[in-house]
Amino acid sequence: MLDCFASKANARTVEITAVEAKTFTAWVKKQPKRQAEWISASGFSADPGSVLLLPGSRKSEGTIQNALVGVRDDQDIWSWASAANNLPKGRYAFDGDGDAAARAALGWALGCYRFTRYKKSTAELPQLVLSKAMRAGHADSAASSIYMVRDLINTPASDMGPGELATAAQTLAREFKGRCKLIIGDDLLRENYPMVHAVGRASSRPPRLIDLTWGKARNPKVTLVGKGVCFDSGGLDIKGASGMLLMKKDMGGAANALGLARMIMMNNLPVRLRVLIPAVENSISGDAFRPGDVLSTRDGMTVEIGNTDAEGRLVLADALTEAVSDKPAMLLDFATLTGAARVALGPELPAMFCNNDALANDFCSIGDDVSDPVWRMPLWRPYRQFLDSTVADINNAGSIPQGGAITAAVFLHDFVGDDVPWAHFDIYGWNASSSPGKPKGGDAMAIRAAFKVIERKFS
């Protein structure tokens, strides 16, 4: 259990009441005169995220009777994140029911997150009593999994290379009695993952394919693929200094895939789970792959390298080829793939490309329901022409500067086809600034929506 939660109340636990601005005036009129006067004097008006401590009776001067938290509505998450930062240390309880309680607990936990690996936090955070409704709503599993995603992305590449990412997957597999197989270095060539090898071979830290499996063989197969580029220099098409500054987060797709896997395993969903992560570092050395090279892929296609900085789609292609060979009932991939997706949708809204309308509709509606939105973008096959090559089956870089997120998705689609329901999430994986529940740094995107889609479909 996370430190921001408590398993039970104690004698000093403060009850929290959630109030909304639109009904607050009417609510205050029903309160005892002393409490109403206190609220009026404080100027509290139930703005989302605001908090107010209410004093005890005259017989118990100096005590807190309860606390008010302003929320937008019972679907609100982020006001609870703000409340967790604004309330003093202590233990609190919220008696909301069902979904409202689970959302409150999730927001509370996300507001309490701190990355403390290198800089310790001295803040003493308040604790929320984890009720049955909160547990039933998967608040603890969602929050702790998002913590893991954030920690993995926030860790610099010096401490989060392909080997360390593999160790994180192995630790996760052991925790939930799964299995984790690794294919490392030149063994990638022997096992026919040539693109993963080509992208990662220039680094002193060997590339590897991480293959985690969990669940009963009789259950429907769900496969997750995550882009695990632990640092992206751009290769020989080297990035500028500003472009390289955040490239520790280029394994954000892998982190999100592992976070989603943790939620699935922690809640024991009835699926046969597989997670494939090509873990590499796109470095520069005499052995680096070059612009103009023609590489072979796992499925036999040849790829002309138009740009060595379009490496994520190369390693994903080999992993996706293996994923579809297993014929899963659902295939999802997560990748910090293109700047073009951010130009189109900004940093907070993941782009989703999907070969199955029913699956896409589920993600759009459920994403909105759980405040983890995605936006469907067109998997526009006519743009395949912009990936044509005169010397190979396909080029890894589009021949026009527009539509880069679409051409990247179309590239991946060539290795997936239409037989397996597939969704590709082009995510940012990063908060450029801090807001309640979303501190500056690495973040999970679309995995709560994905968990709910999987839970509803297979449970």
GIZIFEN-V410696 format. One record per pair of residues at least 4 apart in sequence whose ideal C-beta (glycine too) atoms are under 7 Angstrom apart, sorted by the first residue. I is the first residue (numbers start at 1). J is the second residue. D is the distance in Angstrom with one decimal. If there is no record, write none. Layout:
BEGIN
i=I j=J d=D
i=I j=J d=D
END
This chain:
BEGIN
i=1 j=5 d=5.2
i=1 j=7 d=6.6
i=1 j=130 d=6.9
i=1 j=140 d=6.3
i=2 j=109 d=5.7
i=2 j=140 d=6.8
i=2 j=143 d=6.0
i=2 j=144 d=5.7
i=2 j=147 d=6.9
i=4 j=84 d=6.8
i=4 j=108 d=6.3
i=4 j=109 d=5.2
i=4 j=112 d=3.8
i=4 j=125 d=5.6
i=4 j=127 d=6.1
i=4 j=128 d=6.5
i=5 j=109 d=6.9
i=5 j=127 d=6.3
i=5 j=128 d=5.8
i=5 j=130 d=4.5
i=5 j=140 d=6.5
i=6 j=91 d=5.4
i=6 j=127 d=4.3
i=6 j=128 d=6.9
i=6 j=129 d=5.0
i=6 j=130 d=6.8
i=7 j=130 d=6.4
i=8 j=129 d=6.4
i=9 j=13 d=3.9
i=9 j=91 d=6.7
i=9 j=93 d=5.3
i=9 j=129 d=5.0
i=10 j=91 d=5.9
i=12 j=90 d=6.8
i=12 j=91 d=6.5
i=13 j=91 d=4.6
i=13 j=92 d=6.7
i=13 j=93 d=5.1
i=13 j=129 d=6.4
i=14 j=64 d=5.3
i=14 j=66 d=6.0
i=14 j=67 d=5.4
i=14 j=90 d=6.1
i=14 j=92 d=5.1
i=15 j=66 d=4.4
i=15 j=93 d=5.5
i=16 j=66 d=6.8
i=16 j=67 d=5.0
i=16 j=69 d=5.6
i=16 j=92 d=5.2
i=16 j=93 d=6.6
i=16 j=94 d=4.5
i=17 j=66 d=6.0
i=17 j=68 d=5.5
i=18 j=69 d=5.4
i=18 j=71 d=4.8
i=18 j=96 d=6.5
i=19 j=24 d=5.3
i=19 j=27 d=5.9
i=19 j=46 d=4.5
i=19 j=68 d=5.4
i=19 j=70 d=6.0
i=20 j=24 d=6.4
i=20 j=46 d=6.1
i=20 j=71 d=6.1
i=20 j=73 d=6.3
i=21 j=45 d=6.2
i=21 j=46 d=4.4
i=21 j=47 d=6.2
i=21 j=70 d=6.6
i=23 j=27 d=5.7
i=24 j=28 d=6.3
i=24 j=45 d=6.5
i=24 j=46 d=4.0
i=25 j=29 d=6.9
i=28 j=36 d=5.3
i=28 j=39 d=5.6
i=31 j=35 d=4.4
i=31 j=36 d=4.8
i=32 j=36 d=6.9
i=33 j=37 d=6.2
i=34 j=38 d=6.5
i=35 j=39 d=6.4
i=35 j=54 d=5.8
i=36 j=40 d=6.3
i=37 j=41 d=6.2
i=38 j=42 d=6.3
i=38 j=54 d=6.2
i=38 j=55 d=6.4
i=39 j=44 d=5.5
i=39 j=52 d=6.8
i=42 j=52 d=5.7
i=44 j=50 d=6.5
i=44 j=52 d=4.2
i=44 j=68 d=6.7
i=46 j=50 d=6.8
i=46 j=70 d=4.0
i=47 j=70 d=5.0
i=48 j=70 d=5.3
i=48 j=71 d=5.9
i=48 j=72 d=4.6
i=48 j=76 d=6.7
i=48 j=79 d=4.3
i=49 j=70 d=6.3
i=49 j=79 d=4.4
i=49 j=82 d=3.2
i=49 j=83 d=6.5
i=49 j=436 d=6.0
i=50 j=70 d=4.2
i=51 j=67 d=6.1
i=51 j=68 d=6.6
i=51 j=69 d=5.5
i=51 j=83 d=5.2
i=51 j=86 d=4.8
i=51 j=87 d=5.5
i=52 j=67 d=6.8
i=52 j=68 d=4.5
i=53 j=64 d=5.1
i=53 j=67 d=5.3
i=54 j=64 d=6.9
i=54 j=65 d=4.9
i=54 j=66 d=5.4
i=54 j=67 d=6.8
i=54 j=68 d=6.7
i=55 j=64 d=6.7
i=55 j=65 d=6.2
i=56 j=60 d=3.8
i=56 j=63 d=3.7
i=56 j=64 d=6.6
i=56 j=65 d=4.5
i=67 j=87 d=6.4
i=67 j=92 d=6.6
i=69 j=79 d=6.7
i=69 j=80 d=6.9
i=69 j=83 d=4.5
i=70 j=79 d=6.3
i=71 j=76 d=4.3
i=71 j=79 d=4.4
i=72 j=76 d=4.3
i=72 j=79 d=6.1
i=74 j=100 d=4.1
i=75 j=103 d=6.6
i=75 j=371 d=7.0
i=76 j=80 d=6.9
i=76 j=103 d=6.6
i=77 j=81 d=6.8
i=77 j=103 d=4.9
i=77 j=106 d=5.9
i=77 j=107 d=4.0
i=77 j=371 d=5.1
i=77 j=437 d=6.8
i=78 j=82 d=6.7
i=78 j=107 d=5.9
i=78 j=436 d=5.1
i=78 j=437 d=5.1
i=79 j=83 d=6.4
i=79 j=107 d=6.9
i=80 j=84 d=6.5
i=80 j=104 d=4.7
i=80 j=107 d=3.1
i=80 j=108 d=4.9
i=80 j=111 d=6.8
i=81 j=107 d=4.4
i=81 j=108 d=6.8
i=81 j=110 d=5.1
i=81 j=111 d=3.1
i=81 j=436 d=4.1
i=81 j=437 d=2.9
i=82 j=86 d=6.1
i=82 j=111 d=6.4
i=82 j=436 d=3.8
i=83 j=87 d=5.8
i=84 j=108 d=4.5
i=84 j=111 d=3.6
i=84 j=112 d=5.1
i=84 j=125 d=6.9
i=84 j=126 d=6.2
i=85 j=111 d=5.2
i=85 j=436 d=6.7
i=87 j=92 d=6.7
i=87 j=126 d=4.8
i=88 j=126 d=6.8
i=89 j=124 d=4.2
i=89 j=125 d=6.7
i=89 j=126 d=5.4
i=90 j=126 d=5.5
i=91 j=127 d=4.9
i=91 j=129 d=6.5
i=92 j=126 d=5.8
i=92 j=127 d=6.9
i=92 j=128 d=5.4
i=92 j=129 d=6.9
i=93 j=129 d=4.2
i=94 j=101 d=6.4
i=94 j=104 d=5.3
i=94 j=128 d=6.8
i=96 j=100 d=4.2
i=96 j=101 d=4.1
i=96 j=104 d=5.9
i=97 j=101 d=6.0
i=97 j=133 d=5.7
i=98 j=133 d=5.6
i=98 j=137 d=7.0
i=99 j=103 d=6.1
i=99 j=137 d=6.2
i=100 j=104 d=6.4
i=101 j=105 d=6.4
i=101 j=131 d=5.8
i=101 j=133 d=3.9
i=101 j=134 d=5.0
i=101 j=137 d=6.6
i=102 j=106 d=6.3
i=102 j=133 d=6.5
i=102 j=134 d=5.4
i=102 j=137 d=2.3
i=102 j=138 d=6.8
i=102 j=139 d=4.7
i=103 j=107 d=6.2
i=104 j=108 d=6.2
i=105 j=109 d=6.4
i=105 j=128 d=6.1
i=105 j=130 d=6.4
i=105 j=134 d=4.0
i=105 j=139 d=3.6
i=106 j=110 d=6.3
i=106 j=139 d=4.8
i=106 j=142 d=5.6
i=106 j=143 d=5.6
i=107 j=111 d=6.2
i=107 j=437 d=5.7
i=108 j=112 d=6.6
i=108 j=128 d=4.7
i=109 j=139 d=7.0
i=109 j=143 d=3.5
i=110 j=143 d=6.4
i=110 j=146 d=6.6
i=110 j=437 d=3.8
i=111 j=436 d=5.8
i=111 j=437 d=4.9
i=112 j=125 d=4.8
i=113 j=147 d=5.9
i=113 j=150 d=6.2
i=113 j=439 d=6.2
i=114 j=121 d=4.3
i=115 j=150 d=6.6
i=115 j=151 d=6.5
i=115 j=154 d=4.6
i=115 j=441 d=6.1
i=116 j=120 d=5.4
i=116 j=121 d=5.2
i=117 j=155 d=6.5
i=130 j=134 d=5.1
i=130 j=135 d=6.1
i=130 j=140 d=6.3
i=132 j=136 d=6.1
i=133 j=137 d=6.3
i=134 j=139 d=4.5
i=135 j=140 d=6.4
i=138 j=142 d=5.3
i=138 j=267 d=5.9
i=139 j=143 d=6.1
i=140 j=144 d=6.0
i=141 j=145 d=6.1
i=141 j=263 d=5.3
i=141 j=266 d=4.2
i=141 j=267 d=5.6
i=142 j=146 d=6.3
i=142 j=263 d=6.2
i=142 j=448 d=5.8
i=143 j=147 d=6.4
i=144 j=148 d=6.7
i=145 j=149 d=6.6
i=145 j=259 d=4.4
i=145 j=262 d=4.4
i=145 j=263 d=4.7
i=146 j=150 d=6.3
i=146 j=259 d=6.3
i=146 j=444 d=4.4
i=147 j=151 d=6.2
i=148 j=152 d=6.4
i=148 j=258 d=7.0
i=148 j=259 d=5.6
i=148 j=262 d=6.2
i=149 j=153 d=6.5
i=149 j=255 d=4.7
i=149 j=256 d=5.7
i=149 j=259 d=3.8
i=149 j=442 d=6.8
i=149 j=444 d=4.2
i=150 j=154 d=5.8
i=150 j=441 d=6.5
i=150 j=442 d=4.8
i=150 j=443 d=6.0
i=150 j=444 d=7.0
i=151 j=155 d=6.5
i=152 j=160 d=6.6
i=152 j=168 d=6.2
i=152 j=255 d=4.0
i=153 j=249 d=5.1
i=153 j=252 d=5.1
i=153 j=255 d=5.0
i=153 j=429 d=5.8
i=153 j=442 d=2.5
i=154 j=441 d=4.8
i=154 j=442 d=4.6
i=155 j=159 d=5.2
i=155 j=160 d=4.1
i=156 j=160 d=6.6
i=156 j=248 d=5.1
i=157 j=161 d=6.2
i=157 j=230 d=5.4
i=157 j=231 d=3.8
i=157 j=248 d=4.8
i=159 j=164 d=6.2
i=160 j=164 d=4.9
i=160 j=165 d=6.2
i=160 j=230 d=5.8
i=160 j=248 d=6.9
i=160 j=251 d=6.9
i=161 j=205 d=4.5
i=161 j=230 d=4.9
i=161 j=281 d=6.0
i=162 j=166 d=6.3
i=162 j=200 d=6.8
i=162 j=205 d=5.4
i=162 j=206 d=6.8
i=162 j=207 d=5.9
i=162 j=208 d=5.3
i=162 j=230 d=5.6
i=162 j=279 d=3.9
i=162 j=280 d=6.0
i=162 j=281 d=6.2
i=163 j=167 d=6.5
i=163 j=205 d=6.2
i=164 j=168 d=6.7
i=165 j=169 d=6.8
i=165 j=228 d=5.5
i=165 j=230 d=6.0
i=165 j=251 d=6.1
i=165 j=254 d=6.1
i=165 j=277 d=7.0
i=165 j=279 d=4.8
i=166 j=170 d=6.3
i=166 j=182 d=5.6
i=166 j=208 d=5.7
i=166 j=210 d=5.2
i=166 j=279 d=5.9
i=167 j=171 d=6.3
i=168 j=172 d=6.5
i=168 j=258 d=6.6
i=169 j=173 d=6.4
i=169 j=180 d=5.4
i=169 j=210 d=4.8
i=169 j=212 d=5.3
i=169 j=258 d=6.2
i=169 j=277 d=6.6
i=170 j=174 d=6.4
i=170 j=180 d=4.6
i=171 j=175 d=6.4
i=172 j=176 d=6.8
i=172 j=258 d=6.1
i=172 j=261 d=6.7
i=172 j=262 d=6.0
i=173 j=178 d=3.9
i=173 j=179 d=6.0
i=173 j=180 d=3.9
i=173 j=212 d=5.2
i=173 j=214 d=7.0
i=176 j=214 d=6.0
i=176 j=265 d=3.9
i=178 j=212 d=5.9
i=178 j=213 d=6.0
i=178 j=214 d=3.4
i=178 j=265 d=6.8
i=179 j=213 d=5.1
i=180 j=210 d=6.7
i=180 j=212 d=4.7
i=181 j=211 d=4.4
i=182 j=208 d=5.3
i=182 j=210 d=6.2
i=183 j=187 d=5.1
i=183 j=188 d=5.5
i=183 j=191 d=5.0
i=183 j=193 d=6.5
i=183 j=208 d=6.2
i=183 j=209 d=4.4
i=184 j=206 d=5.4
i=184 j=208 d=4.4
i=185 j=206 d=3.8
i=185 j=207 d=7.0
i=186 j=190 d=6.9
i=187 j=191 d=5.8
i=188 j=193 d=4.3
i=188 j=196 d=5.3
i=188 j=197 d=4.0
i=188 j=207 d=6.4
i=188 j=209 d=6.4
i=189 j=194 d=6.2
i=189 j=197 d=5.4
i=192 j=298 d=5.4
i=193 j=197 d=6.2
i=193 j=209 d=5.5
i=193 j=298 d=5.9
i=193 j=318 d=4.7
i=194 j=198 d=6.0
i=194 j=295 d=6.4
i=194 j=296 d=5.0
i=194 j=297 d=6.6
i=194 j=298 d=6.9
i=195 j=199 d=6.4
i=195 j=295 d=5.9
i=195 j=297 d=5.5
i=195 j=314 d=4.4
i=195 j=315 d=5.9
i=195 j=317 d=5.8
i=195 j=318 d=4.6
i=196 j=200 d=6.3
i=196 j=207 d=5.5
i=196 j=209 d=5.8
i=196 j=278 d=4.4
i=196 j=280 d=6.3
i=196 j=315 d=4.9
i=196 j=318 d=5.2
i=197 j=201 d=5.6
i=197 j=207 d=6.0
i=198 j=289 d=4.8
i=198 j=295 d=5.2
i=199 j=207 d=6.8
i=199 j=280 d=5.0
i=199 j=282 d=5.8
i=199 j=289 d=6.7
i=199 j=311 d=4.7
i=199 j=314 d=5.4
i=199 j=315 d=5.3
i=200 j=206 d=6.9
i=200 j=207 d=2.5
i=200 j=280 d=3.2
i=200 j=281 d=6.1
i=201 j=207 d=6.6
i=201 j=287 d=5.4
i=202 j=283 d=4.5
i=202 j=284 d=6.1
i=202 j=285 d=4.2
i=202 j=287 d=5.1
i=202 j=288 d=3.8
i=203 j=281 d=3.9
i=203 j=283 d=4.1
i=205 j=281 d=5.5
i=207 j=279 d=6.6
i=207 j=280 d=4.1
i=208 j=279 d=5.2
i=209 j=276 d=6.9
i=209 j=278 d=5.6
i=210 j=277 d=4.0
i=210 j=279 d=5.7
i=211 j=276 d=5.8
i=212 j=261 d=6.7
i=212 j=275 d=4.1
i=213 j=273 d=6.8
i=213 j=274 d=5.1
i=214 j=265 d=5.5
i=214 j=273 d=4.6
i=215 j=219 d=5.4
i=215 j=271 d=5.6
i=215 j=272 d=4.4
i=215 j=273 d=5.0
i=216 j=272 d=6.5
i=217 j=272 d=6.1
i=219 j=270 d=5.1
i=219 j=271 d=5.1
i=219 j=272 d=4.5
i=220 j=271 d=5.7
i=220 j=272 d=6.6
i=220 j=329 d=4.2
i=220 j=458 d=5.5
i=221 j=272 d=4.7
i=221 j=274 d=6.7
i=221 j=326 d=6.2
i=221 j=328 d=3.9
i=221 j=329 d=5.5
i=222 j=271 d=4.5
i=222 j=273 d=5.6
i=222 j=328 d=6.0
i=222 j=329 d=6.5
i=222 j=330 d=5.0
i=222 j=454 d=5.9
i=223 j=274 d=4.5
i=223 j=276 d=6.8
i=223 j=323 d=4.7
i=223 j=326 d=6.4
i=223 j=328 d=4.2
i=223 j=331 d=5.0
i=224 j=257 d=4.4
i=224 j=260 d=6.0
i=224 j=261 d=6.0
i=224 j=275 d=4.8
i=224 j=332 d=5.4
i=225 j=257 d=6.6
i=225 j=276 d=4.9
i=225 j=316 d=6.4
i=225 j=319 d=4.9
i=225 j=320 d=5.9
i=225 j=323 d=5.6
i=225 j=333 d=4.0
i=226 j=253 d=4.3
i=226 j=254 d=3.6
i=226 j=256 d=6.3
i=226 j=257 d=3.1
i=226 j=258 d=6.8
i=226 j=277 d=4.9
i=226 j=334 d=5.1
i=227 j=253 d=3.6
i=227 j=254 d=6.1
i=227 j=312 d=4.8
i=227 j=315 d=6.8
i=227 j=316 d=5.7
i=227 j=335 d=3.7
i=227 j=336 d=6.4
i=227 j=337 d=6.7
i=228 j=251 d=4.8
i=228 j=254 d=3.6
i=228 j=277 d=4.4
i=228 j=278 d=5.7
i=228 j=279 d=3.8
i=228 j=280 d=6.7
i=229 j=250 d=4.1
i=229 j=251 d=5.8
i=229 j=280 d=5.8
i=229 j=282 d=5.7
i=229 j=311 d=6.5
i=229 j=312 d=5.7
i=230 j=251 d=4.9
i=230 j=279 d=6.4
i=230 j=281 d=5.1
i=231 j=247 d=5.4
i=231 j=248 d=6.1
i=231 j=250 d=6.7
i=231 j=281 d=5.1
i=232 j=247 d=4.5
i=232 j=250 d=4.4
i=232 j=282 d=4.6
i=232 j=311 d=6.8
i=233 j=238 d=5.9
i=233 j=239 d=6.3
i=233 j=244 d=6.3
i=233 j=282 d=5.8
i=233 j=283 d=5.8
i=233 j=284 d=5.8
i=234 j=238 d=4.6
i=234 j=239 d=3.7
i=234 j=282 d=7.0
i=234 j=308 d=6.6
i=234 j=309 d=4.0
i=235 j=282 d=5.1
i=235 j=284 d=6.3
i=235 j=288 d=5.7
i=235 j=289 d=6.8
i=235 j=308 d=3.1
i=235 j=309 d=6.1
i=235 j=311 d=6.3
i=236 j=284 d=6.3
i=236 j=288 d=5.5
i=236 j=290 d=5.7
i=236 j=291 d=6.4
i=236 j=308 d=5.0
i=237 j=291 d=6.1
i=237 j=307 d=5.1
i=237 j=308 d=4.5
i=237 j=309 d=4.6
i=238 j=284 d=6.6
i=239 j=243 d=3.7
i=239 j=244 d=4.6
i=239 j=309 d=6.5
i=241 j=245 d=6.7
i=246 j=430 d=6.4
i=249 j=336 d=6.2
i=249 j=429 d=5.3
i=249 j=430 d=5.1
i=249 j=442 d=5.8
i=250 j=336 d=5.4
i=251 j=255 d=6.1
i=252 j=256 d=6.2
i=252 j=336 d=4.5
i=252 j=427 d=6.4
i=252 j=429 d=2.7
i=252 j=442 d=6.4
i=253 j=257 d=6.4
i=253 j=334 d=4.0
i=253 j=335 d=3.9
i=253 j=336 d=5.7
i=253 j=427 d=6.7
i=254 j=258 d=6.4
i=254 j=277 d=4.5
i=254 j=279 d=6.8
i=255 j=259 d=6.3
i=255 j=442 d=7.0
i=256 j=260 d=6.4
i=256 j=334 d=4.3
i=256 j=427 d=6.7
i=256 j=429 d=6.8
i=256 j=444 d=5.7
i=256 j=445 d=6.5
i=256 j=447 d=5.3
i=257 j=261 d=6.3
i=257 j=275 d=5.6
i=257 j=277 d=6.4
i=257 j=334 d=5.2
i=258 j=262 d=6.4
i=258 j=275 d=6.7
i=259 j=263 d=6.8
i=259 j=444 d=5.4
i=259 j=447 d=5.3
i=260 j=264 d=6.5
i=260 j=447 d=4.1
i=260 j=450 d=5.4
i=260 j=451 d=6.1
i=261 j=265 d=6.2
i=261 j=273 d=6.1
i=261 j=275 d=5.0
i=262 j=266 d=5.8
i=263 j=267 d=6.3
i=263 j=447 d=6.9
i=263 j=451 d=4.7
i=264 j=269 d=4.9
i=264 j=271 d=6.6
i=264 j=273 d=5.6
i=264 j=451 d=6.7
i=264 j=454 d=6.6
i=265 j=273 d=6.9
i=269 j=454 d=6.3
i=269 j=455 d=5.9
i=269 j=458 d=6.4
i=269 j=459 d=6.4
i=270 j=458 d=5.9
i=270 j=459 d=6.3
i=271 j=454 d=6.6
i=271 j=458 d=5.2
i=274 j=326 d=6.7
i=276 j=319 d=4.4
i=276 j=322 d=6.2
i=276 j=323 d=5.7
i=278 j=315 d=3.7
i=278 j=316 d=6.8
i=278 j=318 d=6.4
i=278 j=319 d=4.9
i=280 j=315 d=5.8
i=282 j=311 d=4.8
i=283 j=288 d=6.8
i=284 j=288 d=5.2
i=289 j=293 d=5.2
i=289 j=295 d=6.9
i=289 j=305 d=6.2
i=289 j=308 d=6.2
i=290 j=305 d=6.7
i=291 j=305 d=5.5
i=291 j=306 d=6.9
i=291 j=307 d=6.5
i=291 j=308 d=6.0
i=292 j=305 d=6.3
i=293 j=305 d=4.7
i=294 j=302 d=5.4
i=294 j=303 d=6.9
i=294 j=304 d=5.3
i=294 j=391 d=6.1
i=294 j=392 d=4.8
i=295 j=302 d=7.0
i=295 j=303 d=5.0
i=295 j=305 d=6.6
i=296 j=302 d=5.8
i=297 j=301 d=4.7
i=297 j=303 d=6.1
i=297 j=317 d=5.5
i=297 j=318 d=6.1
i=297 j=321 d=6.8
i=298 j=318 d=4.3
i=298 j=321 d=4.3
i=298 j=322 d=6.5
i=299 j=321 d=4.4
i=299 j=415 d=6.2
i=301 j=393 d=4.5
i=301 j=394 d=6.3
i=302 j=392 d=4.1
i=302 j=393 d=4.8
i=303 j=314 d=6.8
i=303 j=392 d=5.8
i=303 j=394 d=5.5
i=303 j=396 d=5.4
i=304 j=389 d=4.1
i=304 j=391 d=5.6
i=304 j=392 d=4.0
i=304 j=395 d=4.7
i=305 j=396 d=5.8
i=306 j=310 d=6.9
i=306 j=395 d=4.6
i=306 j=396 d=5.6
i=306 j=397 d=3.2
i=307 j=396 d=6.8
i=307 j=397 d=4.1
i=310 j=396 d=4.7
i=310 j=397 d=4.8
i=311 j=315 d=6.6
i=312 j=316 d=6.1
i=312 j=335 d=5.5
i=312 j=337 d=5.1
i=313 j=317 d=6.2
i=313 j=337 d=6.7
i=313 j=396 d=6.0
i=313 j=408 d=5.5
i=313 j=411 d=5.0
i=313 j=412 d=6.0
i=314 j=396 d=5.9
i=315 j=319 d=6.6
i=316 j=320 d=5.7
i=316 j=333 d=6.3
i=316 j=335 d=6.1
i=316 j=412 d=6.0
i=317 j=321 d=6.4
i=317 j=412 d=6.7
i=317 j=415 d=4.6
i=318 j=322 d=6.8
i=319 j=323 d=6.2
i=320 j=324 d=6.4
i=320 j=333 d=6.6
i=320 j=412 d=6.2
i=320 j=415 d=4.7
i=320 j=416 d=5.4
i=321 j=325 d=6.7
i=321 j=415 d=5.1
i=323 j=328 d=6.7
i=323 j=331 d=5.5
i=324 j=331 d=6.7
i=324 j=416 d=5.6
i=324 j=417 d=6.7
i=324 j=420 d=5.1
i=327 j=420 d=6.6
i=328 j=420 d=6.1
i=330 j=421 d=5.4
i=330 j=454 d=6.9
i=331 j=416 d=7.0
i=331 j=420 d=5.1
i=331 j=421 d=6.8
i=331 j=422 d=4.4
i=332 j=423 d=5.3
i=332 j=450 d=5.9
i=333 j=424 d=5.1
i=333 j=425 d=6.9
i=334 j=425 d=4.9
i=334 j=427 d=6.0
i=335 j=426 d=6.3
i=336 j=427 d=5.9
i=336 j=428 d=6.6
i=336 j=429 d=5.0
i=337 j=341 d=6.9
i=337 j=408 d=5.4
i=337 j=426 d=4.7
i=338 j=404 d=5.0
i=338 j=405 d=4.6
i=338 j=408 d=5.1
i=338 j=426 d=5.8
i=339 j=343 d=6.4
i=340 j=344 d=6.4
i=340 j=403 d=7.0
i=340 j=404 d=3.2
i=340 j=405 d=4.2
i=341 j=345 d=6.1
i=341 j=351 d=4.2
i=341 j=405 d=4.0
i=341 j=426 d=4.0
i=342 j=346 d=6.4
i=342 j=347 d=5.8
i=342 j=428 d=5.8
i=344 j=351 d=6.6
i=344 j=405 d=6.2
i=345 j=349 d=4.3
i=345 j=351 d=5.6
i=345 j=375 d=5.6
i=347 j=428 d=4.6
i=347 j=430 d=6.9
i=347 j=432 d=5.8
i=349 j=373 d=6.3
i=349 j=375 d=5.2
i=350 j=374 d=5.0
i=350 j=425 d=5.0
i=350 j=426 d=6.6
i=350 j=427 d=4.5
i=350 j=445 d=4.8
i=350 j=446 d=4.8
i=351 j=375 d=6.2
i=351 j=377 d=4.7
i=351 j=405 d=5.5
i=351 j=426 d=4.2
i=352 j=360 d=6.8
i=352 j=363 d=6.0
i=352 j=374 d=4.3
i=352 j=375 d=6.5
i=352 j=376 d=5.1
i=352 j=377 d=6.6
i=352 j=423 d=5.7
i=352 j=425 d=5.6
i=353 j=377 d=5.5
i=353 j=379 d=4.7
i=353 j=409 d=3.9
i=353 j=424 d=4.5
i=354 j=359 d=5.7
i=354 j=360 d=3.9
i=354 j=376 d=6.5
i=354 j=379 d=6.7
i=354 j=422 d=6.8
i=354 j=423 d=4.4
i=355 j=379 d=6.3
i=355 j=413 d=6.6
i=355 j=416 d=6.9
i=355 j=418 d=5.1
i=355 j=422 d=5.1
i=356 j=360 d=6.5
i=356 j=421 d=4.1
i=356 j=422 d=7.0
i=357 j=361 d=6.2
i=358 j=362 d=6.5
i=359 j=363 d=6.6
i=359 j=421 d=4.8
i=359 j=423 d=5.9
i=360 j=364 d=6.4
i=360 j=376 d=5.1
i=360 j=423 d=6.8
i=361 j=365 d=6.2
i=362 j=366 d=5.7
i=362 j=453 d=5.1
i=363 j=367 d=5.5
i=363 j=374 d=5.4
i=363 j=423 d=6.3
i=363 j=449 d=5.9
i=363 j=453 d=5.9
i=364 j=368 d=6.8
i=364 j=374 d=6.6
i=364 j=376 d=5.9
i=365 j=369 d=6.5
i=366 j=370 d=6.3
i=366 j=449 d=5.4
i=366 j=452 d=4.9
i=366 j=453 d=5.4
i=367 j=372 d=5.3
i=367 j=373 d=4.6
i=367 j=374 d=4.7
i=367 j=449 d=3.9
i=368 j=373 d=5.6
i=370 j=448 d=5.2
i=370 j=449 d=5.8
i=370 j=452 d=5.6
i=372 j=446 d=6.2
i=372 j=448 d=4.1
i=372 j=449 d=4.3
i=374 j=425 d=6.8
i=374 j=446 d=5.2
i=374 j=449 d=6.2
i=377 j=405 d=6.3
i=377 j=406 d=6.5
i=378 j=406 d=6.4
i=379 j=409 d=5.7
i=379 j=410 d=6.7
i=379 j=413 d=6.0
i=380 j=406 d=5.4
i=381 j=410 d=6.4
i=383 j=403 d=5.8
i=383 j=406 d=5.4
i=383 j=407 d=5.3
i=383 j=410 d=5.5
i=384 j=410 d=5.2
i=386 j=398 d=4.5
i=386 j=399 d=4.8
i=386 j=400 d=5.4
i=386 j=407 d=5.5
i=387 j=394 d=5.2
i=387 j=395 d=5.1
i=387 j=398 d=6.2
i=387 j=407 d=6.0
i=387 j=410 d=6.7
i=387 j=411 d=5.9
i=388 j=395 d=6.8
i=389 j=393 d=7.0
i=389 j=394 d=6.0
i=389 j=395 d=4.3
i=394 j=411 d=6.7
i=394 j=414 d=6.4
i=396 j=411 d=6.7
i=398 j=403 d=7.0
i=398 j=404 d=6.1
i=398 j=407 d=3.9
i=403 j=407 d=5.7
i=404 j=408 d=6.2
i=405 j=409 d=6.5
i=405 j=426 d=5.4
i=406 j=410 d=6.2
i=407 j=411 d=6.4
i=408 j=412 d=6.8
i=409 j=413 d=6.2
i=409 j=424 d=5.5
i=412 j=416 d=6.3
i=412 j=424 d=5.8
i=416 j=420 d=6.6
i=416 j=422 d=5.0
i=425 j=446 d=5.0
i=427 j=445 d=4.4
i=427 j=446 d=6.5
i=428 j=445 d=6.9
i=429 j=442 d=6.0
i=429 j=443 d=6.4
i=429 j=445 d=6.2
i=430 j=441 d=6.9
i=430 j=442 d=5.9
i=430 j=443 d=6.4
i=431 j=438 d=4.8
i=431 j=439 d=6.5
i=431 j=440 d=5.4
i=431 j=441 d=6.2
i=431 j=443 d=5.2
i=432 j=440 d=6.9
i=433 j=440 d=5.6
i=434 j=438 d=6.9
i=434 j=439 d=4.8
i=434 j=440 d=4.6
i=438 j=443 d=6.3
i=446 j=450 d=5.8
i=447 j=451 d=6.3
i=448 j=452 d=6.6
i=449 j=453 d=6.3
i=450 j=454 d=6.3
i=451 j=455 d=6.0
i=452 j=456 d=6.2
i=453 j=457 d=6.2
i=454 j=458 d=5.9
i=455 j=459 d=5.1
END
